[in-house]
Amino acid sequence: MIQIFSEMFSYTFILRAIIVGLLVSLCASILGVVLVLKRYSMIGDGLSHVGFGALGIATVLNVAPLKIALPTVIIVAFLLLKISENSKIKGDSLIALISASSLAIGIFAISLKSGVNTDINNFLFGSILAMSKSDLILSIICSILVLILFIIFYNKIFAVTFDENFAKASGIKTNIYNIVISVLTAVTIVIGMRIMGSLLISSLIIFPSLTSMQIFKKFKFVVITSAIISVVCFMIGITISYIFGTPTGASIVIINLIVFIIFWIISIIKRH
């Protein structure tokens, strides 16, 4: 096993993927707890499809993907929240509308540039080869900012997550913190898409938090355990991907699924 890890770390592209993947796993897992408890988990899926559309446009324009995708997804996250609050089109319907439209725009844009080929597969399902040095630097900066902001606003996010009406009555500007949560989620999704792909990145948000909640009930314990589960599953998944040559994103999701089933069985045993 030590030899396998030393081989993996000797490849620059794998090392970049591991660094970004670990940071994204941390960010996605802690935000996932909030999104699942607020029943916003599908927003991650919607924003990942928006990211795919933005990557397709970036491909046509020959622009660095993250430079287009990052601001686009942040803006859509903000608009999604505002439109959902003030529109006749609510929640999951709006997300489904945005998801389908964004996928169509992305596929159409990429096909104009180079035809429907492996570029689409890389964007949809991820590729550890896609992480450039500039992507690495930007991803590290964004991930650290997400973690710092989550820690700074932890108490406010906790209050808004569990009882938004009470938080509003207490003088907390809930709209601002909902926007903060959406923006942090948008940033995490965009930087993780390069490895996981737009179809699988939302699993990093949902699985670890749901797995942790099978056993733990206190918010702090769920957040900490979710982060640990996410990081461990990522490392196991990327190692399996390296050894057996399987797709990285799919390998990580399958490991998350297995761990979720184990925790679910343990929770059933504990209740009896």
N, C-alpha and C positions, 0 to 999 in steps of 0.2 A: 504493500500500500504506500509506503514511504517513497518507493521508486516511482510509482505512478504519479504521485503528487509532484515529485521533483521533475518528472518529464513534462507534466502539465505546465508548471511554472516556468519552464524553460522557453515556452512559446509566448511571444509578446502578445499576440492577439487573444490567447486564452487568459493571460494575466490581466489584460485590460477588461475582459469580460467578467472575470471573477471580482475585480475591484468594484466595477459599476454594479454588477449583479448583487453583491453583498449590500451595498449602499441602498440600492433600489428595494431589495428585500426588506431591509429595516424600515425604510420610509413607507412602503406599501402596507406592511403588516400593522404598524401603529395607526396609520390613517384608516386602514380597513376596519379596525375595531369601532372607530367613530362612525364610519359610513354604514356598517352593518347595523349598529344600534339605532342609527337615525333612519334606517331603511332607505339609504341612499346608495346601496351597493351597486345598483345598475348604472349609476352615473359613470362609474369607472369603465364599463363596457361601452357606453355611448361616447365618452371622450377618447377612448382608444381608437374607435372608428374614425372620429374626427382627425386624430393624429395620422391615421393611414391616408386620409384624403389630403392632408397637408403635405405628407411625404411625397405623394404622387405629384402634387403641384411643384414641389421643390425639385423633383427629378426633371420635370419639363423645363424649368427655369435654370437648371444647372446651378442651383444654390445649395449650400450646406443644409442638409435636411433639418437639423435641430433649429437652425436660425428661422425657418419658416414654421415648423411644427410647434415649437415652444410658445411663441406669442399667440398663434392661432388657437391652440387648445385652451390656453388661459382665458382668452377673450370669450370663447364659446362656453367655458365653464361658468363665467360670470353671467353671460346672457342666458344660459340654460336655467340658472337659478332665478333670475329676474323674470324671464318669460313664464316660467312654471308658476310663479307666484301670482302673476297678473293676467294670465291667458286662460282661454277656455280649454286649451289643450294642456292637459295635466300630466305630470309624472312620467310613468312608463310609456305613454303614448308619444310624448314629445321626444323622449330618448330614442324610441324605436324609429321615429321619423328622421331624426338627425343621424342615427347610425346607418340606416339604409342609404340616405342621400350621400353621406360622406364616403361610404364604401364605393358607391357608383362613381362619384367624382374622382376618387383615387385611381380606380381601375381604368376609367376613361382617359385620365391624364397620362398614366404610365403607358397605355397602349398607343397613344399619340406619339410618344417619344421613341419607344423601342419595341412596340408590340407586347402582347401578353406573354411574358417569359419569367425567368427566375427572379427578376426584380420584385415581382408581385409576391412570389413565395417568401422572399426574404422579409418583405414588409408585413405580410400576413402572419408568418410563423416564426420570424426572428432569425438572426444569423450572428454568431459570435465573431464572424469574419468582418462584419459591417462596422465594428467599433474602431474609428480612427483616433489618432492622438488628440485632435481638437475636440472630438466627441467625448473622449475620456476626461479631459480637463473641465469642459462645460458640465458634464454629468456629475463630477465630484463636487464642483462648486454648488450646483443646484441641490444635490442631495444633502450636503452639509447645511445649506440654508433651510431646507425643509425640516431637518432634525432640530436645528436651533430654534426656529419659529414655533415648532410644535411644543418644545420644552418651555419656551417663554410664555406661550398662551395656554399651557396645559390646563390650568384651573378654569379658565374661561371656556375652553373647548369641552372640558368635563361637564360644566354646568349646562352649556347649550345642548350637549348630547343627551343628557338624562331628563331634563325638564326645561324645555325651551321657554314655555310660558312663565315659569317661575323665574328663570334667568332674566327674561325681559322685564318682569315686575321688579326685579332686584336692581334694575338700572343697567344691566349688561346689554350692549348693542348687539343683539343676536344676529342681525343681518350682516354686520361686519364680520363676525366670526364664522358665519356660514360661508361667506365669500372666501375667507382665509382658508377654510377647510377645502373648498372647491378648487382654489388656486393651487394649494399644496398637492392635492390629488392630481390635478392637471400636469404639474411639473413632474411628479413621480411617474406618471403614465408615459409621458413623452420620453424621458430618459431611459425607461425600461423597455420601451418598444423595440429598440434596436436589437436587444437580446431575445426577448420573449415573443415579439410580434404583436400586432394589434389585436389578434383574436385570442391571445392567451395571457396578455399582461394583466387583465382584470382578475385572473385567478390568483395572482400574488396578493391582491387586496382582500379577496373573499375567503380563501381557504385557511390561512393561518389564524385569522380571528375566529372563524366558526369552529375550527379545531380546538383552540384554546377554551372557547366558551362551553365546550362539552364537559369540562371538569372544573374550571375556575369561574367564579361569579363576580369577584371584586374587580373593578375597572383597572386598577393598577396592575394586579396580577395577570389579568387577561392581556393587557398591553405588553408586559414584559415577556410572558410566555409566548405570545403571538410572534414577537420579534425573534425569540430564540428558535421557535419552530420554523419560521420563514428562512432564517439564515442556514440552519442545518439542512432543510429540504433543498435549498438552492445548491449547497455544496455537494450533497449526495447526487442530485440530479445532473449537475454539470460533470461530475466524475463519471457517472454511468454513461453520459453522452460521449465523453472522451474514450472510454473503454470500448463501448459497443458501437460507436458511430451513429447513435440515434439523434434525432433532432433535440437540441438543447431545451427549448421551451417546453416541448411535449414531455420530455424526461422529468423536468422539474415539476410540472403539473401532476404527473402520475405519482411521483413520490409524495406530493402534498395530499393527493387523494388517499393513498395508502395510510399515511399518518392520521388523516381525518377518520378513516374507518377504525383504526386502532383506538383512538381516543373515544370515538363513539361507543365502541364495545366496552371500553373501560367504564364509561359513564353509566351504561346499562347495568354492568356488574355492581357498581357502587350503589345504585339505587335499590338493588335487591340484596 
